[in-house]
Amino acid sequence: MTSTFGAHLLTTAVEAGSRTALVFEDRTWTYAELDLAVRRTAARLDKYGVRKGDRVVMQGAARPEALITLFAVTRMGAVLVPLHPQVTEGELTVVCEETAPRAVVGGEGFPDGTGIRLTWDDLHVDDEPSAPVAGEPPTGSDIAVIAFTSGTSGRPKGVALTHDNLYWSMAGGLSRLPVGEDDTALVSTPLAHVAVLGGLPQYTWARRGTVILAPRFDPDLFIDLVLGHKVTCAFAVPAMSALLARHPRFGSGDLDSLRWILSGGSPAQTATREQFRARGIGVVNSYGLTETAAGVTYSAPDETSNSTGSPVPQVELRVVDAAGSTALAGSSGEICVRGPSVADAYWTAAGTVPVTDREGWFHTGDRGRFDAEGRLSVVGRLKDTIITGGENVDPAEVENALADLPGVVEVAVSGVPDPVWGEVVTAFLVTDSGTPTLDDIRRHLDGRLARHKWPRRLCVVPALPRGATGKLQRARLTTLLDN
């Protein structure tokens, strides 16, 4: 494999073009056909004036055209900015302000004057000539993707992932996951998820396997696709795994082809792992962030502990205590990551901001510990980001959106542990008149925030817990639920 993103697809198209690469509903693409679609889309983008280094914002709908656009944009040296399909107009505005895109693809609500607006039909024309795109091809150090993730300030941050970052992320996954050319992988998560950009689909294509793309996640549809296509592996955030394990068909259906599930976003709950193991299905826990271009640790499919496994060979991980010293095995501290898959910078309109310190370490803000065998367990977060259903939610962003809800005097948002979602977004409100309901909150947030950021629980309290200096004591919020 070369270190430019998508080179693995081109290699297989040349060497084994007749193999099945992608299936979506009733359509199938061989590797040669998928590569031709990528070349045609790149030619269309070139006609619309997209050049190397230009940003292309795309709403990450679960459709084959989005995957084809991902490969086309990055192959021609432009930069893809994928967005969650539930992104709001306000969030779109932030992304477009930061990236100044040359073109925007799919969806609605883009701010006026933002680049060339293109539909899927504009880009995907079956009889388009696949002429080579002019200009220099991308190199490993060129930015391939700007992936936005929630930040501590409440404003999303764009992580600038290079071709090298995505290549080494893929190499790390391939070193640990049992993926081969006979595997069929199921993907039913939004295509903006970093686990799709640098995760299981890419691992599968690098091994000449087949990817089944689902238009959405639904337990019945998931099981139907496993049965219909003899799926051998799949990616699922913990909420998806929990819903599957609780589904009536999970215990009775013939799922013998499914060998393992890759769990990303946060580790699968122990009870869920045990239910999958009882069906003979392994669960691979992984740890990674947008800044690391997906996973940097992977557990074995048959591992009985709930750790996220050991680091991939190309990456260094350490756990440091409050003094900055490496913590002993069994002691917790902040997880720090260094390696070629770690992004160098956040992209902003004012310029890039470093992701790592001077020695190349990315301080994740997550708290973890290593056991004696070198396996990492994530035990909490130093920062307050909520992970619900595998999606990151910044409490400050939700708090800002709720601050002007009528009757609200103070607001704090926290994640509360949940067996299905991992955590649920929970709003704690101090009010001066009336008691708002969850329906009131949802109506207030409709159009302001993506739905996965909406609170699922509400607690109205007389006062928020604060310290002597008046600083919010966020760790004490969940104790208010008991009262």
Protein Blocks (a to p, Z undefined) as FASTA:
>chain_A
ZZbehklmmmmmmmmmmbcfbdchjbccdfklmmmmmmmmmmmmmmnopaehiacdddfb
dbfklmmmmmmmmmnopacddddfkbcfklmmmmmmmnopabdeehehiaehiajaddfk
lmmcfklccbdcedjdddfklcfbdcddddfkopacdddddfklmmmmmmmmmmmpccdf
kbccddfbdfkbmklmmmmmlmmmmnopacdddfbdcfklmmmmmmmnopabdcddfklm
mmmmmpmklmmmccklpmbdcdehiacdfklmmmmmmnopacddddddfklnpafbdcdf
klcbfcebjadfkbccddddfkopacdehiacddddddjklcfbdcdfkbccdfbdfkop
acehpacdddfkopacdfbdfblcdceehiacdfklmmmmmmmgghiabdcddddddfkl
opacddddddfedjadfklmmmmmgokacfklpcfbdcddfbdcddfkopacfklmmmmm
mZZ
